[in-house]
Amino acid sequence: MFGDRMLRTETLKPKSVGVTLSRFSKYFRPYWLVLSFVALLMAVNAYTQVIGPVLIGQAVDCFLAPSAFGGDGAGGGGLQLPAGTDLQSETDSQANCWYAPDLAASDSSRADLLRGLLNITLVITGYYLIGSVTGGLMFFSMSWTGHNVLRALRVRLFNHLHRLSLGFYTRNETGDLMSRITNDSDTIQQVVSFALVQVLSSALLIVWIIYQMLVLNWAYGLISLSIVPMMVLVTLWFSNQARKAFRVTRQSIGDVNAELEEGISGVREVQAFSREETNIEQFRQSNAVNRDANVKAVAYTSALAPALEALGFLGIAIVVGVGGVLLLRGQTLAGSAISLGLIVTFLGYAQRFNMPISQISVMWANIQSAIAGVERIFELMDEVPEVQEKIGAQPMHAIEGVVELENVEAEYVPGEPVLKGINLSAQPGETVAIVGPTGAGKTTIINLLPRFWDVTGGAVRIDGVDVRDVQLHTLRQQIGLVLQDTYLFSSSVMDNIRFSRSDASDEEVIAAAKLAQAHDFIERLPEGYETVLGERGSGLSQGQRQLLAIARAALADPRILILDEATSSVDTRTEQKIQAALNDLLKGRTSFVIAHRLSTIRSANQVLVLNDGEIIERGTHEGLLAQRGFYYELYMNQFRRQEDTPVPPNGSGPARADSVRALPAT
């Protein structure tokens, strides 16, 4: 099993990111209004960050070094450029002082410059405050949306799991399925609540910065952005490798959960066979695979940040170097001179350009992991149920109980038949017992009635209607099941019995419990019917769990009843109590019984003997014994010691050997 897990983990391939994201985006459509608000906040927030460097550049050219664009400046501290440079005409785009346009004049006083500097400082502060508020609202709104999207996704996935056929669960481990709903969806939640909006706002900021740099001076902007193509290539390569690695991490954490679930659920068997060390070693290996996958993924994402940071520093060096040389030489670029304020503005943009890229690189690890999680969830949602309703299937009418199997064939693996040419007919109120060795196909027959599996040949009809032509829920709600391994939920006894009919009153639940001979032991529980059971009904004996299962079936009042070895795991006294409950439950119902004990089989209207997927004998109990055929051999080998035996007066201990009934002389 462990080897199969590792093979499955390493052979799965990532899907198309575009297809995955496009499909995932559909879950956001109901929240388009909130997303529009987020987009507006994102635009305002980006604008506050883009306008900041422009205002800082103006503060330099207009108030800190006004002589740098043409005037003597009362401040006298401006940068002195080479003689003959006509900056007044060549730096109009940068020297336009929005908040004090007259301060560029040569007769501006120091007080005017200080007042203008104060004004523009207040404006810059205001923009940054607006950016902080919009950023907070943006993240809150996106987080609210993300949680709602994940809730809808989980509910849809859980709903889909309930529609999948039983065959799917025989091929997939519970721990891995749980990991997709919990671990994978948690990873997605972290991204849609924070990382996604961070990446989108960073991407918008990058685009806006590029646009603004090209508008201010397109040639200087292109030179400053010359490093961007290399950044894009580095990001794409590392992210592609990281996504592949993160997909392996999502698969491997599913294997870890599967190992964990099996180890905890089967702890009794593990301890009974002293398998602790072996199981611990397997768990250690699955964790090691998950660790290695995570280390590989983190290696790529960790390398991305410093690579982009190094390229960012190179971009800053280009801005300062090229701009500084042009400024000191008094050279123009694209018809405009380079002012000190423009260099400061571009330097601010270069720093802000590196910041969102660094944020994207940091968040990219989470995004790649989330994409892998989304792929795994969609893989599960793409599983097609093997048993599906026909288009236009009609509701099943009220069942009378006529059951027919005509030339039925069935197989779980193509080419390996489990049932071959099965024919049987049961009338309302009849009890049909099905016996045979392990693997003969007994359970397969009863799984065909409620369509847990479909036939591959022939037909199963109830009241003359093919079960494939009716709606599944209207069919199954009229068929009752009492299985050997009764599943009880971690809720009250009342709720566990009411599970078969949610609208039943307390009085009806109690009546069903009395019919099932369960009322007395329920009353002795600490809180009676309101006693909350542990996981799978822990704290109750096997017999008590079976009685609750019978009560659950009785409450549903089905016309067809299926009993799958319902008394095979209990002692003789408990079997007698369960049998008494079953006798009441079987009255007036068409029943199919799989049993190894003869107390029910002897009274069956017909007994079907299966071997290797075929009915080889049929008749009554006495008639089959008289034939001295296969059933007779089964009886001699398996059933004789299971005949009803008197219970000792004290109610405990084995019966005497001579109390076993003798084989009838047939």
C-alpha positions in Angstrom: 0.0 0.0 0.0 2.7 2.4 0.9 4.5 1.7 -2.3 1.3 2.4 -4.3 0.9 5.7 -2.5 4.4 6.8 -3.5 3.9 5.7 -7.1 0.6 7.6 -7.3 2.2 10.7 -5.7 5.1 10.9 -8.2 3.1 10.2 -11.4 0.4 12.8 -11.1 1.0 15.8 -13.4 0.0 19.4 -12.8 -2.9 20.6 -14.9 -3.2 23.9 -16.9 -3.0 26.8 -14.5 -5.2 28.9 -16.8 -8.0 26.3 -16.9 -7.8 25.8 -13.2 -7.9 29.5 -12.3 -10.7 30.1 -14.8 -12.8 27.4 -13.2 -12.1 28.6 -9.7 -13.0 32.1 -10.6 -16.6 31.0 -11.2 -17.0 30.6 -7.5 -16.4 34.4 -7.1 -19.3 35.4 -9.4 -22.0 35.7 -6.7 -19.7 38.3 -5.0 -19.1 40.5 -8.0 -20.4 43.6 -6.1 -17.9 43.1 -3.3 -15.1 42.4 -5.7 -15.9 45.6 -7.6 -15.5 47.4 -4.4 -12.2 45.7 -3.8 -11.1 46.6 -7.3 -12.0 50.3 -6.6 -10.1 50.2 -3.3 -7.2 48.5 -5.1 -7.0 51.3 -7.7 -7.2 54.0 -5.1 -4.5 52.3 -3.0 -2.2 51.9 -6.1 -2.8 55.6 -7.0 -1.7 56.8 -3.6 1.6 54.8 -4.0 2.1 56.0 -7.6 1.5 59.7 -6.8 3.9 59.7 -3.8 7.2 59.6 -5.8 5.9 62.3 -8.2 5.1 64.6 -5.2 8.4 63.9 -3.6 10.1 64.8 -7.0 8.2 68.0 -7.1 9.2 68.8 -3.5 12.9 68.5 -4.6 12.6 70.5 -7.8 10.1 73.1 -6.6 11.1 73.7 -2.9 14.4 72.0 -2.0 16.5 72.8 -5.2 14.4 75.3 -7.2 17.6 76.5 -9.0 17.8 73.0 -10.6 15.1 74.0 -13.0 16.0 77.5 -13.9 15.8 80.1 -11.1 18.3 81.3 -8.6 15.9 80.3 -5.8 15.7 82.1 -2.5 16.8 78.9 -0.8 20.1 79.1 -2.6 20.6 75.4 -2.0 19.7 74.1 -5.4 21.9 71.9 -7.5 24.1 74.0 -9.7 24.1 72.6 -13.3 26.6 73.4 -16.1 26.2 76.8 -17.7 24.1 77.0 -20.8 21.5 74.4 -19.8 18.0 75.7 -20.4 16.2 73.7 -17.7 13.3 76.0 -17.5 12.1 74.9 -20.9 13.4 71.4 -20.8 11.9 70.2 -17.5 8.3 71.5 -17.8 6.9 68.1 -17.1 8.8 67.9 -13.8 8.9 71.6 -12.8 5.1 72.0 -12.8 4.7 72.7 -9.1 1.1 71.6 -8.6 0.6 73.1 -5.1 2.6 76.3 -5.6 3.2 77.0 -9.3 4.5 80.5 -8.7 7.3 79.3 -6.5 9.4 78.4 -9.5 10.0 82.1 -10.0 13.3 83.5 -9.2 11.9 86.0 -6.6 10.4 83.3 -4.4 11.3 83.8 -0.7 12.5 81.2 1.7 9.2 81.6 3.6 7.3 80.8 0.4 9.4 77.8 -0.2 8.9 76.5 3.3 5.2 77.1 3.1 5.0 75.2 -0.2 7.2 72.4 1.2 4.8 72.1 4.2 1.8 72.0 1.9 3.1 69.3 -0.3 4.3 67.3 2.8 0.7 67.4 4.1 -0.6 66.3 0.8 1.8 63.4 0.6 0.9 62.4 4.2 -2.8 62.6 3.3 -2.3 60.3 0.3 -0.4 57.8 2.4 -3.2 57.8 5.1 -5.8 57.2 2.3 -3.6 54.3 1.1 -3.5 52.8 4.6 -7.3 53.0 5.0 -8.1 51.6 1.5 -5.5 48.8 2.0 -7.2 47.7 5.3 -10.7 47.8 3.8 -9.4 46.0 0.7 -8.0 43.1 2.7 -11.0 42.8 5.0 -13.4 42.7 2.0 -11.4 40.2 0.2 -11.0 38.0 3.3 -14.8 38.1 3.7 -15.3 37.1 0.1 -12.6 34.4 0.3 -14.2 32.7 3.4 -17.6 32.7 1.7 -16.1 31.2 -1.5 -14.3 28.5 0.5 -17.5 27.7 2.4 -19.3 27.2 -0.9 -16.5 25.1 -2.3 -16.3 22.8 0.7 -20.1 22.3 0.7 -20.1 21.5 -3.0 -17.3 19.1 -2.5 -18.9 17.4 0.5 -22.2 17.2 -1.5 -20.3 15.6 -4.4 -18.7 13.0 -2.1 -22.2 11.9 -1.1 -23.1 11.4 -4.7 -20.1 9.2 -5.6 -20.7 5.5 -5.8 -19.4 2.9 -3.3 -16.8 1.8 -5.8 -15.0 5.1 -5.5 -14.5 4.6 -1.7 -13.1 1.2 -2.2 -10.3 2.8 -4.3 -9.6 5.9 -2.3 -8.5 6.3 1.3 -10.5 8.3 3.8 -7.5 10.2 5.1 -6.6 11.5 1.6 -10.2 12.6 0.9 -10.3 14.4 4.3 -7.0 16.1 3.4 -8.6 17.6 0.3 -11.4 19.1 2.2 -9.3 20.3 5.1 -5.6 20.9 4.2 -6.1 21.7 0.6 -9.0 24.1 1.2 -7.1 25.7 4.1 -4.3 26.5 1.8 -6.7 28.0 -0.7 -8.3 30.0 2.0 -5.0 31.6 3.0 -4.4 32.7 -0.6 -7.9 34.1 -1.3 -8.0 35.9 2.0 -4.6 37.6 1.8 -2.1 36.5 -0.8 -4.4 36.9 -3.8 -5.3 40.5 -3.2 -1.7 41.2 -2.3 -0.5 39.8 -5.6 -3.2 41.5 -7.7 -2.6 44.9 -6.0 1.1 44.5 -6.5 0.6 43.6 -10.2 -1.6 46.7 -10.7 1.0 48.8 -8.9 3.8 47.4 -11.2 1.8 48.2 -14.4 0.9 51.7 -13.1 4.5 52.4 -12.2 5.7 51.4 -15.6 3.0 53.6 -17.3 3.9 56.5 -15.1 7.7 56.2 -15.8 7.0 56.1 -19.5 4.8 59.2 -19.3 7.4 61.2 -17.4 10.2 60.3 -19.7 9.7 57.3 -22.0 13.4 56.9 -22.9 14.6 57.1 -19.3 11.7 54.8 -18.3 12.7 52.2 -20.8 16.3 52.3 -19.6 15.1 52.0 -16.0 12.9 49.1 -16.9 15.4 47.2 -19.0 15.8 44.6 -16.2 12.1 43.7 -16.1 12.1 41.1 -18.9 14.8 39.2 -17.0 12.6 39.5 -13.8 9.7 38.0 -15.7 11.7 35.1 -17.0 13.2 34.3 -13.6 9.7 34.5 -12.0 8.1 32.2 -14.6 10.8 29.5 -14.4 10.9 29.4 -10.6 7.1 29.5 -10.2 6.7 26.7 -12.7 9.2 24.5 -10.8 7.6 25.5 -7.5 4.1 24.6 -8.7 5.2 21.1 -9.7 6.9 20.6 -6.3 3.9 21.9 -4.4 1.6 19.5 -6.2 3.7 16.7 -4.8 3.5 18.2 -1.3 -0.3 18.3 -1.5 -0.3 14.6 -2.6 2.1 13.6 0.1 0.2 15.3 2.9 -2.8 13.4 1.8 -0.8 10.2 2.2 0.3 11.3 5.7 -3.3 11.8 6.6 -4.3 8.5 5.2 -1.5 6.8 7.3 -2.6 8.7 10.3 -6.3 7.8 9.9 -5.6 4.1 9.5 -3.2 4.1 12.4 -5.7 5.7 14.8 -8.7 3.7 13.5 -6.9 0.4 13.6 -4.9 1.0 16.9 -6.5 -2.1 18.5 -5.3 -4.4 15.7 -1.9 -2.7 15.6 -1.4 -3.4 19.3 -2.9 -6.9 19.1 -0.4 -7.9 16.5 2.5 -5.9 17.9 2.7 -3.8 14.7 3.6 -0.6 16.4 7.1 -0.3 15.2 6.2 -1.2 11.6 3.4 1.3 11.5 5.6 4.0 13.0 8.2 3.3 10.4 5.6 3.6 7.6 4.4 6.8 9.1 7.9 8.1 9.3 8.5 7.3 5.7 5.4 9.1 4.5 6.4 12.1 6.6 9.8 12.0 5.1 8.4 12.1 1.6 6.3 15.1 2.5 9.3 16.8 4.1 11.4 16.2 1.0 8.7 17.6 -1.2 8.3 20.7 0.9 12.0 21.3 1.0 12.2 21.1 -2.8 9.3 23.5 -3.1 10.6 25.9 -0.6 14.0 25.8 -2.3 12.5 27.2 -5.5 10.4 29.8 -3.8 13.3 30.8 -1.5 15.6 31.2 -4.5 13.1 33.4 -6.2 13.1 36.3 -3.7 16.9 36.9 -3.6 17.1 36.5 -7.4 14.5 39.2 -7.8 16.0 41.3 -5.1 19.4 41.2 -6.8 17.8 42.2 -10.1 15.9 45.0 -8.3 19.1 46.5 -6.9 20.6 46.3 -10.4 17.6 48.3 -11.6 18.1 50.9 -8.9 21.8 51.2 -10.0 20.7 51.8 -13.6 18.3 54.5 -12.5 20.9 56.3 -10.4 23.8 55.8 -12.7 22.1 56.8 -16.0 20.2 59.6 -14.5 23.2 61.0 -12.6 25.4 61.0 -15.6 22.8 62.8 -17.7 22.2 65.3 -15.0 25.9 66.1 -14.4 26.6 66.4 -18.1 23.5 68.5 -18.7 22.4 66.1 -21.4 18.8 65.7 -22.5 16.9 62.4 -23.1 13.9 62.1 -25.4 13.9 65.9 -25.8 13.8 66.6 -22.0 16.5 67.3 -19.5 16.9 65.1 -16.5 16.3 67.0 -13.3 17.2 66.0 -9.8 13.5 65.7 -8.9 13.0 63.3 -11.8 15.8 61.1 -10.7 14.4 61.1 -7.2 10.9 60.2 -8.6 12.4 57.3 -10.7 14.4 56.1 -7.8 11.2 56.0 -5.7 9.4 54.1 -8.5 12.3 51.7 -8.8 12.1 51.0 -5.0 8.3 50.6 -5.2 8.7 48.5 -8.3 10.9 46.1 -6.4 8.6 46.0 -3.4 5.6 44.5 -5.1 7.8 42.1 -7.0 9.3 40.9 -3.7 5.8 40.6 -2.3 4.7 38.6 -5.2 7.7 36.3 -4.9 7.0 35.8 -1.2 3.3 35.1 -1.8 4.0 33.0 -4.8 4.8 30.0 -2.7 1.4 30.1 -1.1 -0.2 30.7 -4.5 1.5 27.7 -6.1 0.6 25.5 -3.2 -3.0 26.8 -3.4 -3.1 26.1 -7.2 -2.0 22.5 -6.5 -4.7 22.3 -3.8 -7.4 23.6 -6.2 -6.3 21.0 -8.8 -6.7 18.2 -6.3 -10.1 19.4 -5.3 -11.3 19.7 -8.9 -9.9 16.3 -9.6 -12.2 15.0 -6.9 -15.1 17.0 -8.1 -14.5 15.6 -11.6 -15.0 12.1 -10.4 -18.1 10.7 -12.2 -20.4 8.5 -10.1 -20.5 5.0 -11.5 -24.2 4.8 -10.6 -26.1 7.7 -12.2 -29.8 8.5 -12.7 -31.1 8.5 -16.2 -32.2 11.8 -17.7 -35.9 12.1 -16.9 -35.9 9.3 -14.3 -39.3 9.1 -12.5 -39.9 8.8 -8.8 -40.3 5.3 -7.5 -43.9 4.6 -6.6 -44.9 3.1 -3.2 -43.3 -0.3 -3.3 -45.4 -3.4 -2.8 -42.4 -5.7 -2.6 -42.2 -7.8 -5.8 -38.4 -8.3 -6.5 -37.1 -9.9 -9.7 -33.5 -10.5 -10.9 -33.4 -11.6 -14.5 -30.1 -13.0 -16.0 -28.2 -10.6 -13.8 -24.4 -10.2 -14.3 -22.2 -7.9 -12.3 -18.5 -7.2 -12.1 -16.3 -4.8 -10.1 -13.3 -5.1 -12.4 -14.0 -5.3 -16.1 -13.6 -8.8 -17.4 -13.9 -10.4 -13.9 -17.5 -11.3 -13.3 -18.8 -11.6 -9.8 -22.3 -12.7 -10.6 -23.3 -14.8 -13.6 -26.8 -15.3 -14.8 -28.6 -14.7 -11.5 -32.4 -15.3 -11.6 -34.7 -15.0 -8.6 -38.1 -13.8 -7.8 -39.5 -12.8 -4.4 -43.1 -11.9 -3.6 -44.3 -9.4 -1.1 -43.8 -10.6 2.5 -41.4 -13.4 1.5 -38.0 -13.9 3.1 -35.2 -14.9 0.8 -32.0 -16.3 2.5 -28.8 -16.1 0.6 -25.9 -18.4 1.7 -22.6 -19.5 0.3 -18.9 -19.4 0.9 -16.9 -16.1 1.2 -16.6 -14.4 -2.1 -19.6 -16.2 -3.7 -21.4 -12.9 -4.5 -23.9 -12.7 -1.7 -23.3 -9.1 -0.7 -23.2 -8.1 -4.4 -26.8 -9.3 -4.9 -28.1 -7.2 -2.1 -26.1 -4.2 -3.2 -27.9 -4.3 -6.6 -31.3 -3.8 -5.1 -30.8 -0.2 -3.8 -28.4 0.4 -6.8 -25.2 0.8 -4.8 -23.8 -1.0 -7.8 -25.2 -1.5 -11.3 -25.6 -4.7 -13.2 -23.4 -5.2 -16.3 -26.0 -7.5 -17.8 -29.7 -8.4 -17.2 -32.0 -6.3 -15.0 -33.2 -5.8 -11.4 -36.9 -5.0 -11.1 -39.0 -4.0 -8.2 -42.7 -4.2 -8.8 -41.9 -4.7 -12.5 -39.9 -1.4 -12.7 -36.2 -1.5 -13.6 -34.3 0.2 -10.7 -32.2 2.0 -13.3 -35.3 3.9 -14.5 -36.2 5.6 -11.2 -34.8 8.3 -9.0 -32.2 6.9 -6.6 -33.4 8.6 -3.4 -37.1 7.6 -4.0 -35.9 4.0 -4.4 -33.5 3.9 -1.5 -35.8 5.5 1.0 -38.1 2.5 0.7 -35.4 -0.1 1.3 -34.1 -0.8 4.8 -30.6 -2.0 5.7 -29.3 -3.8 8.8 -25.7 -4.6 8.3 -23.1 -6.5 10.3 -21.0 -3.5 10.9 -23.5 -0.9 12.2 -22.4 2.7 11.9 -23.6 5.0 14.6 -23.0 8.7 14.7 -21.5 10.8 17.5 -24.9 12.1 18.5 -27.8 11.1 20.8 -29.4 7.7 20.7 -32.6 9.5 19.7 -30.9 11.1 16.7 -29.2 7.9 15.7 -32.5 6.0 15.5 -34.2 9.0 13.8 -31.5 9.0 11.2 -33.6 6.9 8.9 -36.6 9.3 9.1 -35.8 12.9 10.2 -39.4 13.9 10.6 -40.3 11.1 13.1 -41.6 12.2 16.5 -40.0 11.1 19.8 -43.0 8.7 20.3 -42.4 7.0 17.0 -38.7 6.7 17.8 -39.5 5.0 21.1 -42.0 2.7 19.5 -39.4 1.6 17.0 -36.9 1.0 19.8 -39.5 -1.2 21.6 -40.1 -3.1 18.4 -36.3 -3.7 18.1 -36.0 -4.9 21.8 -33.7 -1.9 22.4 -35.9 0.2 24.7 -34.9 -1.5 28.0 -31.1 -1.1 27.5 -31.6 2.5 26.3 -33.5 3.4 29.4 -30.6 2.2 31.5 -28.1 4.5 29.7 -27.1 7.6 31.8 -29.4 10.0 30.0 -31.7 7.5 28.3 -32.5 8.4 24.7 -30.6 11.7 25.0 -27.3 9.9 25.8 -24.7 11.1 23.4 -22.7 8.2 21.9 -19.0 8.2 21.2 -17.4 7.7 17.8 -19.1 4.8 15.9 -21.1 4.1 19.0 -18.2 3.4 21.3 -19.4 2.4 24.8 -22.1 0.1 23.4 -21.7 -3.6 22.8 -22.0 -5.1 19.3 -25.4 -6.4 20.2 -26.7 -3.1 21.4 -25.4 -1.4 18.3 -27.3 -4.0 16.2 -30.5 -3.4 18.1 -30.2 0.3 17.4 -29.7 -0.5 13.7 -32.8 -2.6 13.8 -34.7 0.2 15.5 -33.5 2.6 12.8 -34.7 0.3 10.0 -38.0 -0.2 11.8 -38.6 3.5 12.0 -38.2 3.9 8.3 -40.9 1.2 7.8 -39.4 -0.1 4.5 -41.2 -2.4 2.2 -38.0 -4.2 1.3 -35.5 -5.2 4.1 -32.0 -6.3 3.7 -30.1 -8.0 6.5 -26.4 -8.6 5.9 -25.1 -11.1 8.6 -26.9 -9.0 11.2 -26.3 -11.6 14.0 -22.9 -13.0 13.1 -20.8 -11.1 15.6 -22.9 -11.5 18.8 -23.2 -14.1 21.5 -26.1 -16.6 21.6 -28.2 -14.7 24.2 -27.9 -11.4 22.3 -28.6 -13.3 19.1 -31.9 -14.5 20.5 -32.9 -11.0 21.5 -31.9 -9.6 18.0 -33.7 -12.5 16.3 -36.9 -11.7 18.3 -36.6 -8.1 17.1 -36.0 -9.3 13.5 -39.0 -11.6 13.5 -41.2 -8.6 14.3 -39.4 -6.5 11.7 -39.7 -9.0 8.9 -43.5 -9.4 9.1 -45.2 -8.2 6.0 -41.9 -7.1 4.3 -40.0 -8.6 1.4 -36.7 -9.5 3.0 -33.3 -10.6 1.9 -31.1 -12.2 4.5 -27.4 -13.1 4.4 -26.6 -15.1 7.5 -24.3 -17.8 8.8 -26.7 -18.8 11.6 -29.7 -20.9 10.8 -32.3 -19.4 13.1 -33.4 -17.0 10.3 -32.6 -19.3 7.4 -34.8 -22.2 8.6 -37.9 -20.0 8.4 -37.1 -18.4 5.0 -39.5 -19.0 2.2 -36.6 -19.8 -0.1 -32.9 -20.3 0.3 -30.5 -19.5 -2.5 -27.1 -21.2 -2.5 -24.4 -19.2 -4.3 -21.0 -20.4 -5.3 -18.6 -18.6 -7.6 -21.2 -16.1 -8.6 -23.9 -18.6 -9.6 -27.0 -19.9 -7.9 -26.3 -23.6 -7.7 -29.2 -24.7 -5.5 -32.5 -23.2 -4.3 -35.3 -24.3 -2.2 -36.4 -24.4 1.5 -34.1 -25.3 4.3 -35.5 -28.8 4.8 -35.6 -29.5 1.1 -32.0 -28.5 0.5 -30.8 -30.6 3.4 -32.7 -33.5 1.9 -30.8 -33.1 -1.4 -27.5 -33.6 0.5 -25.8 -31.3 -2.0 -23.7 -28.2 -1.6 -26.0 -26.6 1.0 -25.9 -29.8 3.0 -22.1 -29.6 3.0 -22.2 -26.0 4.1 -24.6 -27.0 6.9 -22.3 -29.8 8.1 -19.1 -27.6 7.9 -20.4 -24.2 9.1 -23.9 -24.2 10.4 -24.4 -27.2 12.7 -22.6 -25.7 15.7 -24.5 -22.5 15.2 -27.9 -24.0 15.8 -29.9 -22.5 18.7 -28.4 -23.7 22.0 -30.0 -23.5 25.4 -28.6 -20.8 27.7 -27.3 -22.0 31.1 -29.5 -21.0 34.0 -27.1 -18.4 35.2 -27.2 -16.7 31.8 -23.5 -17.0 31.1 -20.9 -19.5 29.9 -21.1 -22.0 27.1 -23.9 -24.6 26.8 -23.2 -28.2 27.3 -22.1 -30.2 24.3 -25.0 -32.6 24.4 -27.5 -29.7 24.2 -26.7 -29.1 20.5 -29.5 -30.3 18.3 -28.8 -33.3 16.2 -28.8 -33.2 12.4 -32.3 -34.2 11.1 -32.3 -37.6 9.5 -32.6 -36.6 5.9 
